[in-house]
Amino acid sequence: MSIIIFSILFSVAFYFFTKNILQVRSNILLGQKKDIKDNSSQRWKTMLLVALGQKKMFTRPIPALLHLCLYAAFIITQIELLEIFTDGFIGSHRFFLPYLGSFYVFMISFIEILSVLALIATIIFLARRNLLKLPRLNMKELAGWPKNDANLILIMEVVLVTFIFTMNGADEAMQNLQGSSYNFAISSHLAGFLFGGFDLHTLHVFEQIGWWGHLLMVFTFLNYLPYSKHFHIVLAFPNTYYSNLEQKGKFSNLASVTEEVKKMMDPSIDPFAATGNESEAPLRFGAKDVTDLSWKNLLDAYTCTECGRCTSSCPANQTGKLLSPRKIMMDTRDRLVELGEGKRKNGKEYTDGKSLLGDYITEEEIWACTSCNACVQECPVNIDPLSIIIDLRRYLVMEESKMPSELTGMLTNIENNGAPWQFSPADRGNWVNEG
């Protein structure tokens, strides 16, 4: 019966997880095409260093070490999870033990030590958010669901670790009653401290509570991920692989605009002649909604960890301006989820009359950006909020002819004088005569 129940739970959990993953994928593919196939060796290196090696986390050592405890525990405990799945499918108990012997004891002991470190890190993270109230973790864009999301996943981690030690501790106590012992690093001490004095049947009940509780928490966590900022656990790897490898500060050009400029600069080309590429022209210049952004921009939005390192390093935000790069990514993701759900329910041509620019992100926010790339530099998973901001600006300037008054004069001077300054081109050399 336990095998049947496990198989049903496993099938249901992975069915919904697969369904959610496909929905996320369909949302990301609402973005514009972008060919990223160059420098595969450099991309693999970036992914291994930044996603797997946590390289950029260590610019802030204390949270980096705490995060490393959680990260290492998450990776290594998959070995124990693999055994739980095997036991669940075939009805065995500690399937790997007879084959691995003393190495099995070492492996489980190592997992237990990591689990304790992860538990300590989790409690500190909860305190940083709710007791110490670190400024970057309590900004207004985190009010409501984002804050609850962060706390919920940390509480789930505490519950998960509790179930792990309930399972191992009760199992160790059962072995003690039968005259043997696993000698696991932590559970061997918990066996007498928490489970001493119980009979074999009661200990078996505790062990099963821990086993099934651990399993249910894993399945719950698996299906919660696509709705949570913690989806970066999965998406950090492809996102860092597809990182922008260009020098920071180098902006992309719109191919359609570049082509038109080349035509104007080449006297041998008829600018009014048909080229056959008219169908490839963009529907609009820049981005007004998420469907105008590239699929990589949308992948960035789903990968955002909401850690706030970008915003805490943003000079515009530090001087009290409205811009928060973290909010830009959160707004992009929220808009994408809303539009994607609408299109799945009502068809691909569905529009709801809303847009990313205006309904989610204001003009004041994007014009506050100094394009310094501090947010890009600080992001631990190589997210690029600046590229979204620049595309939103492009739309305002090229489609709506909207810009701050400070820029209007400069652009007028460039158009009339070929330079940002209000001097005639004929007078540029006058400074030579001033001496």
C-alpha positions as CSV (number, residue, x, y, z in Angstrom):
1,M,0.0,0.0,0.0
2,S,2.8,2.4,0.8
3,I,4.4,1.8,-2.6
4,I,1.0,2.7,-4.3
5,I,0.6,5.8,-2.2
6,F,4.1,6.9,-2.9
7,S,3.8,6.3,-6.6
8,I,0.5,8.3,-6.7
9,L,2.1,11.2,-4.8
10,F,5.2,11.1,-7.0
11,S,3.2,11.1,-10.2
12,V,0.9,13.9,-9.1
13,A,3.7,16.1,-7.9
14,F,5.8,15.7,-11.1
15,Y,2.7,16.2,-13.3
16,F,2.0,19.6,-11.8
17,F,5.6,20.5,-11.7
18,T,6.0,19.7,-15.4
19,K,2.8,21.7,-16.1
20,N,4.1,24.7,-14.3
21,I,7.5,24.5,-16.0
22,L,5.8,24.5,-19.4
23,Q,3.7,27.5,-18.5
24,V,6.9,29.4,-17.4
25,R,8.6,28.4,-20.7
26,S,5.6,29.6,-22.7
27,N,5.7,32.9,-20.9
28,I,9.4,33.4,-21.6
29,L,8.8,32.6,-25.2
30,L,6.4,35.5,-25.5
31,G,9.6,37.6,-25.7
32,Q,11.3,38.6,-28.9
33,K,13.8,36.2,-30.5
34,K,17.5,36.7,-29.6
35,D,20.3,34.6,-31.0
36,I,22.7,33.7,-28.2
37,K,25.0,30.9,-29.5
38,D,28.4,32.5,-29.4
39,N,31.4,31.7,-27.1
40,S,30.1,28.5,-25.7
41,S,33.3,27.8,-23.7
42,Q,33.2,31.2,-22.0
43,R,29.5,30.7,-21.3
44,W,30.1,27.4,-19.6
45,K,32.9,28.9,-17.6
46,T,30.6,31.8,-16.5
47,M,27.8,29.4,-15.5
48,L,30.2,27.2,-13.4
49,L,31.8,30.2,-11.6
50,V,28.7,32.3,-11.1
51,A,25.8,29.8,-10.7
52,L,27.6,26.7,-9.3
53,G,30.5,28.5,-7.7
54,Q,28.5,31.4,-6.2
55,K,31.4,33.7,-7.2
56,K,29.5,37.0,-7.1
57,M,27.9,36.2,-3.7
58,F,31.2,36.7,-1.9
59,T,31.3,40.4,-2.4
60,R,29.3,40.4,0.8
61,P,31.0,37.6,2.9
62,I,28.5,37.1,5.8
63,P,25.3,36.5,3.7
64,A,27.5,34.6,1.2
65,L,28.6,32.1,3.9
66,L,25.0,31.7,5.2
67,H,23.8,31.2,1.6
68,L,26.6,28.7,1.0
69,C,25.3,26.6,3.9
70,L,21.8,26.4,2.4
71,Y,23.1,25.9,-1.1
72,A,25.5,23.1,-0.2
73,A,22.8,21.4,1.9
74,F,20.4,21.6,-1.0
75,I,22.8,20.0,-3.4
76,I,24.2,17.3,-1.2
77,T,20.9,16.2,0.3
78,Q,19.7,15.2,-3.2
79,I,21.7,12.0,-2.5
80,E,19.5,11.2,0.4
81,L,16.4,12.2,-1.5
82,L,17.4,9.7,-4.3
83,E,17.5,7.0,-1.7
84,I,14.1,8.0,-0.3
85,F,12.7,7.8,-3.9
86,T,14.2,4.4,-4.3
87,D,12.8,3.2,-1.0
88,G,9.4,4.6,-1.9
89,F,9.2,2.8,-5.3
90,I,10.4,-0.6,-4.1
91,G,9.4,-0.6,-0.5
92,S,13.0,-1.0,0.9
93,H,14.6,0.7,3.9
94,R,17.9,2.5,3.4
95,F,18.5,0.9,0.1
96,F,22.1,2.1,-0.3
97,L,23.3,1.0,3.1
98,P,24.2,-2.6,2.2
99,Y,26.1,-1.5,-0.9
100,L,28.0,1.5,0.6
101,G,28.7,0.3,4.2
102,S,30.9,2.7,6.2
103,F,30.8,5.3,3.3
104,Y,27.0,5.4,3.7
105,V,27.4,6.4,7.4
106,F,29.9,9.1,6.4
107,M,27.6,10.4,3.6
108,I,24.5,10.6,5.9
109,S,26.6,12.1,8.7
110,F,27.9,14.8,6.3
111,I,24.4,15.5,5.1
112,E,23.2,15.9,8.7
113,I,26.1,18.3,9.5
114,L,25.1,20.4,6.4
115,S,21.5,20.2,7.5
116,V,22.4,21.7,10.9
117,L,24.4,24.5,9.3
118,A,21.5,25.1,6.9
119,L,19.1,25.3,9.9
120,I,21.3,27.8,11.6
121,A,21.6,29.9,8.4
122,T,17.8,29.7,7.9
123,I,17.2,31.1,11.4
124,I,19.7,33.9,10.9
125,F,18.0,34.8,7.6
126,L,14.6,34.9,9.3
127,A,16.1,37.2,11.9
128,R,17.7,39.5,9.3
129,R,14.4,39.9,7.6
130,N,12.0,40.1,10.6
131,L,14.0,41.2,13.6
132,L,17.0,43.2,12.4
133,K,14.9,44.4,9.4
134,L,17.8,45.1,7.0
135,P,16.8,48.0,4.8
136,R,17.3,46.2,1.5
137,L,15.1,43.4,2.7
138,N,12.3,45.7,3.8
139,M,11.7,48.1,1.0
140,K,8.2,49.0,-0.2
141,E,8.3,46.7,-3.3
142,L,8.6,43.7,-0.9
143,A,5.5,44.5,1.1
144,G,2.8,41.8,1.0
145,W,3.4,38.7,-1.0
146,P,7.2,39.1,-1.7
147,K,8.0,39.3,2.1
148,N,5.6,36.4,2.9
149,D,7.2,34.4,0.1
150,A,10.7,34.8,1.5
151,N,9.5,33.9,5.0
152,L,7.4,31.0,3.9
153,I,10.3,29.3,2.1
154,L,12.6,29.7,5.1
155,I,9.9,28.2,7.4
156,M,9.5,25.3,5.0
157,E,13.3,24.8,5.3
158,V,13.0,24.6,9.1
159,V,10.1,22.1,8.8
160,L,12.1,20.0,6.3
161,V,15.2,19.8,8.5
162,T,12.9,18.8,11.4
163,F,11.5,15.9,9.5
164,I,14.9,14.8,8.4
165,F,16.1,14.5,12.0
166,T,12.9,13.0,13.1
167,M,13.3,10.3,10.5
168,N,17.0,9.6,11.2
169,G,16.8,10.1,15.0
170,A,13.9,7.6,15.4
171,D,15.6,5.2,13.1
172,E,18.8,5.4,15.1
173,A,16.8,4.8,18.3
174,M,15.2,1.7,16.8
175,Q,18.6,0.4,15.9
176,N,19.7,1.0,19.5
177,L,16.8,-1.0,20.9
178,Q,17.8,-3.9,18.6
179,G,21.4,-3.8,19.8
180,S,23.0,-2.0,16.9
181,S,23.6,1.6,15.7
182,Y,24.2,3.6,12.5
183,N,26.4,6.0,14.3
184,F,25.2,9.0,12.3
185,A,27.0,12.2,13.4
186,I,23.9,14.1,14.7
187,S,21.1,11.5,14.9
188,S,23.1,9.2,17.2
189,H,22.9,11.9,19.9
190,L,19.3,12.7,19.1
191,A,18.3,9.1,19.5
192,G,18.8,9.1,23.3
193,F,18.0,12.7,23.9
194,L,14.7,13.0,22.0
195,F,13.6,9.4,21.4
196,G,14.9,7.5,24.4
197,G,12.3,5.6,26.4
198,F,9.9,4.9,23.5
199,D,9.0,1.4,22.4
200,L,9.8,0.0,19.0
201,H,6.3,0.6,17.6
202,T,6.2,4.2,18.7
203,L,9.7,4.8,17.2
204,H,8.6,3.3,13.9
205,V,5.6,5.7,13.9
206,F,8.0,8.6,14.5
207,E,10.4,7.4,11.7
208,Q,7.5,7.1,9.3
209,I,6.2,10.6,10.2
210,G,9.7,11.9,9.4
211,W,10.0,9.9,6.2
212,W,6.6,10.9,4.8
213,G,6.8,14.4,6.1
214,H,10.2,14.9,4.4
215,L,8.7,13.5,1.2
216,L,5.6,15.7,1.3
217,M,7.8,18.8,2.0
218,V,9.9,18.0,-1.0
219,F,6.9,17.6,-3.3
220,T,5.3,20.8,-1.9
221,F,8.6,22.7,-2.4
222,L,8.9,21.4,-5.9
223,N,5.5,22.7,-6.9
224,Y,5.9,26.0,-5.0
225,L,9.1,26.9,-6.8
226,P,7.6,28.2,-10.1
227,Y,5.4,30.6,-8.1
228,S,8.3,31.9,-5.9
229,K,11.4,34.0,-6.2
230,H,13.3,30.8,-5.2
231,F,12.8,29.6,-8.8
232,H,16.3,31.0,-9.2
233,I,17.5,27.6,-7.8
234,V,16.7,26.2,-11.2
235,L,17.0,29.2,-13.5
236,A,20.3,30.6,-12.3
237,F,22.1,28.0,-14.4
238,P,20.6,28.8,-17.8
239,N,20.5,32.5,-17.0
240,T,24.2,32.8,-16.2
241,Y,25.0,30.6,-19.3
242,Y,23.2,33.2,-21.5
243,S,24.8,36.1,-19.7
244,N,25.7,39.2,-21.7
245,L,29.5,38.8,-22.4
246,E,30.0,42.2,-23.9
247,Q,31.7,45.0,-22.0
248,K,29.4,46.7,-19.5
249,G,28.3,50.0,-20.9
250,K,28.1,48.7,-24.5
251,F,24.5,49.2,-25.7
252,S,22.8,47.1,-28.3
253,N,21.6,48.7,-31.5
254,L,18.2,48.2,-33.2
255,A,19.1,46.4,-36.4
256,S,16.2,48.2,-38.3
257,V,17.5,51.6,-37.2
258,T,21.1,50.7,-38.1
259,E,20.0,49.6,-41.6
260,E,18.1,52.9,-42.1
261,V,21.1,55.0,-41.0
262,K,23.4,53.1,-43.4
263,K,21.0,53.8,-46.2
264,M,21.0,57.5,-45.5
265,M,24.8,57.6,-45.3
266,D,25.2,55.7,-48.6
267,P,24.3,57.9,-51.6
268,S,24.2,54.9,-54.0
269,I,21.2,53.3,-52.2
270,D,17.7,54.3,-53.0
271,P,16.1,54.7,-49.5
272,F,12.6,54.2,-50.9
273,A,13.4,50.9,-52.7
274,A,11.8,47.7,-51.4
275,T,14.3,45.3,-49.8
276,G,12.1,42.3,-49.2
277,N,12.8,42.5,-45.4
278,E,9.9,44.7,-44.6
279,S,8.1,41.9,-42.8
280,E,11.0,41.7,-40.4
281,A,10.7,45.3,-39.3
282,P,9.7,45.6,-35.6
283,L,6.2,46.4,-34.6
284,R,7.6,49.2,-32.5
285,F,10.9,50.6,-31.5
286,G,11.9,49.8,-28.0
287,A,9.6,48.1,-25.5
288,K,6.2,49.1,-24.2
289,D,5.1,45.7,-22.9
290,V,6.8,42.4,-22.0
291,T,6.2,41.0,-25.5
292,D,8.5,43.7,-26.9
293,L,11.4,42.5,-24.7
294,S,13.7,39.7,-25.6
295,W,13.2,36.2,-24.2
296,K,16.5,36.7,-22.3
297,N,15.0,39.8,-20.5
298,L,12.0,37.6,-19.5
299,L,14.3,34.8,-18.3
300,D,16.1,37.5,-16.2
301,A,12.8,38.4,-14.6
302,Y,12.0,34.9,-13.6
303,T,15.5,34.4,-12.3
304,C,15.4,37.4,-10.0
305,T,16.1,36.4,-6.4
306,E,14.7,39.7,-5.0
307,C,17.9,39.9,-2.8
308,G,18.0,43.7,-3.4
309,R,21.8,43.9,-4.0
310,C,21.0,45.8,-7.2
311,T,18.8,48.4,-5.5
312,S,21.2,48.8,-2.6
313,S,24.0,49.6,-5.0
314,C,21.9,51.9,-7.3
315,P,23.1,55.5,-7.0
316,A,19.7,56.8,-8.1
317,N,17.9,54.8,-5.4
318,Q,20.5,55.9,-2.8
319,T,19.7,59.6,-3.5
320,G,16.0,59.1,-2.9
321,K,14.8,58.7,-6.5
322,L,12.0,56.4,-7.4
323,L,14.1,53.8,-9.3
324,S,14.6,50.4,-7.8
325,P,16.2,47.9,-10.3
326,R,14.8,45.0,-8.2
327,K,11.3,46.5,-8.7
328,I,11.9,46.7,-12.4
329,M,12.5,42.9,-12.5
330,M,9.6,42.1,-10.2
331,D,7.2,44.2,-12.2
332,T,8.4,42.6,-15.4
333,R,7.8,39.1,-14.0
334,D,4.4,40.1,-12.6
335,R,3.3,41.6,-15.9
336,L,4.5,38.5,-17.8
337,V,2.6,36.1,-15.5
338,E,-0.5,38.2,-15.9
339,L,-0.3,38.4,-19.7
340,G,0.7,34.8,-20.1
341,E,-2.2,33.5,-18.1
342,G,-4.6,35.7,-20.1
343,K,-3.2,34.3,-23.4
344,R,-3.5,30.7,-22.2
345,K,-7.2,31.3,-21.3
346,N,-8.2,33.5,-24.2
347,G,-5.9,32.7,-27.1
348,K,-2.6,34.0,-28.4
349,E,-4.2,37.3,-29.8
350,Y,-5.5,38.3,-26.3
351,T,-4.7,41.7,-25.1
352,D,-5.9,43.2,-21.8
353,G,-5.3,46.9,-22.6
354,K,-2.4,47.0,-20.0
355,S,1.3,47.4,-20.6
356,L,4.5,47.1,-18.6
357,L,5.3,50.8,-19.2
358,G,2.6,52.9,-17.5
359,D,0.7,50.2,-15.6
360,Y,3.6,48.7,-13.8
361,I,6.7,50.9,-14.4
362,T,6.5,54.7,-14.5
363,E,8.4,57.0,-16.7
364,E,9.9,58.7,-13.6
365,E,11.5,55.4,-12.7
366,I,13.3,54.7,-15.9
367,W,14.5,58.3,-16.4
368,A,16.1,58.2,-13.0
369,C,18.5,55.6,-14.2
370,T,22.1,56.8,-14.8
371,S,23.0,53.7,-16.8
372,C,26.0,53.1,-14.6
373,N,25.6,49.3,-14.6
374,A,26.0,49.0,-10.8
375,C,22.9,46.8,-10.7
376,V,24.3,44.5,-13.4
377,Q,27.6,44.3,-11.6
378,E,26.1,43.4,-8.3
379,C,23.5,40.8,-9.3
380,P,24.7,37.4,-8.1
381,V,23.1,35.6,-11.1
382,N,24.0,38.1,-13.9
383,I,20.6,39.7,-14.4
384,D,20.6,42.8,-16.5
385,P,17.9,45.3,-15.4
386,L,19.5,48.1,-17.4
387,S,18.7,46.5,-20.8
388,I,15.0,46.6,-19.9
389,I,15.2,50.2,-18.8
390,I,17.0,51.2,-22.0
391,D,14.3,49.5,-24.2
392,L,11.6,51.2,-22.3
393,R,13.3,54.5,-22.8
394,R,13.7,53.8,-26.5
395,Y,10.0,53.4,-26.8
396,L,9.3,56.7,-25.1
397,V,11.8,58.6,-27.3
398,M,11.3,56.9,-30.6
399,E,7.6,56.1,-30.5
400,E,6.1,58.7,-28.1
401,S,8.7,61.5,-28.5
402,K,8.7,61.8,-24.7
403,M,11.8,62.7,-22.7
404,P,12.8,64.9,-19.7
405,S,13.1,68.6,-20.6
406,E,16.8,68.5,-19.7
407,L,17.4,66.1,-22.6
408,T,15.2,67.9,-25.1
409,G,17.6,70.9,-25.4
410,M,20.6,68.6,-25.8
411,L,19.0,66.5,-28.5
412,T,17.9,69.7,-30.3
413,N,21.5,71.0,-30.2
414,I,22.7,67.6,-31.6
415,E,20.2,67.8,-34.4
416,N,20.9,71.5,-35.3
417,N,24.6,71.9,-34.4
418,G,26.0,68.3,-34.5
419,A,27.0,68.6,-30.8
420,P,25.3,68.8,-27.4
421,W,26.2,72.5,-27.0
422,Q,24.4,75.5,-28.2
423,F,27.1,76.8,-30.5
424,S,27.2,76.9,-34.3
425,P,29.5,74.4,-35.9
426,A,31.2,77.4,-37.6
427,D,32.2,78.7,-34.2
428,R,33.8,75.5,-32.8
429,G,37.3,76.6,-33.5
430,N,37.0,80.0,-31.9
431,W,38.5,78.9,-28.6
432,V,41.9,78.7,-30.4
433,N,41.9,82.5,-30.8
434,E,41.0,83.2,-27.1
435,G,44.7,83.2,-26.1
